[in-house]
Amino acid sequence: GLAVAVLIVVLSVMNGFEYELQQRILGMASHASIHGYDGPLEDWRSLRQRALAQAEVTAAAPFVEGRALAAAGDSAAGVSVRGIDPRLEATVSAVEGFMQSGRLDSLEPGAFRIVIGRGIADALGVGIGDEVVLVLARGMVTPVGIRPRLRTFEVSGVFEAGMYEYDRGLAFVHFDDAALLFGTAGRASGLRL
């Protein structure tokens, strides 16, 4: 009887662990991604159509990704900024299901809004409606020297995936805003499938 009870407990724990693994880690990550060989994808729209033509691919979403320093007041944190199309992102990840406040579809082109993880929000002491400044390592060359590239974003959402790497290190902005921020001229860093 004791051996059966131990077996049931172990199987229950393993099933729970498998469920959490699928929901939290794989829910935020796409099953596959396509990246440019020597930089951004020049024509991601036609590549997306070709990918969707494959029977095994059910969804594809473009993204622009880069690293930045997020600052608010006297606090700062390094983040990975991912530019997404909220409508398409919902087809390749479960980030909408992890939203604690605000909405992912609040990311609109030209609005310069940002959705951040709970860990970043706590570290910076910000919430919905507050401003976060993103500072890029790659500066702009001006007549008076190199000036850091920065942009102010309004926090429009906070998510909590339950994984430190995502909650403390990932921020979402609209695809067009990220393309402008990182200077990709509308090109995508890759496609998430």
Steps between C-alpha positions, in 0.01 A plus 500: 500500500784740587677428171182575302448824693859610430457415132179704479663799670806486273287473185283790616805718563649410160171573320474834679859583412441409135188719489683795655791453262269503199294796620772729632807434288352380175207740529734796459729340242402416146551147371752618241643824367663621181781757521687688229841360410683835497257727681131587476267326255462725195162370381341338804148527355568264209701269728203491739267402213742225393519371858121500536473300176670209678251248641683478834494876563176631649612855587787740441573839655782746427710655775775754548726429795778684675651577838447823691527656842160584647508793741242668721597752765820381668449134405621315191486145367632324191221362280450316177257709295282309256303691239184309410171528316260427791240342271751255351693441824187354660518217243856392590523557877284506810613841626142632498408235755775626734384863503442621857398853411446683175465336162746381238294659222565842658825491302423715198740634236633845587347498851833395660344280765671210675386181673749385764546203729404515867866476605598803291198697625595426861869577444420835336206581725263564209147403405236575239529858372856557626787578265805286432801622302672244277868575439685310227868418514544605136506880495433756228784697345433875516718803420582531871589132546326172573169537678319203657190385315199515733121514490229542763223239510177494701431180695172360370517148641672270747527122456615223732599170341642356821847463349772737621662527156179632345360702791830677573650523154237535225302799377261527204446802275325531166693367198509842328625677814777241546600527133535876547684463831750241372528651151391193302295708251198269522704182468445218752765334714315177429175305490357301790317185386 
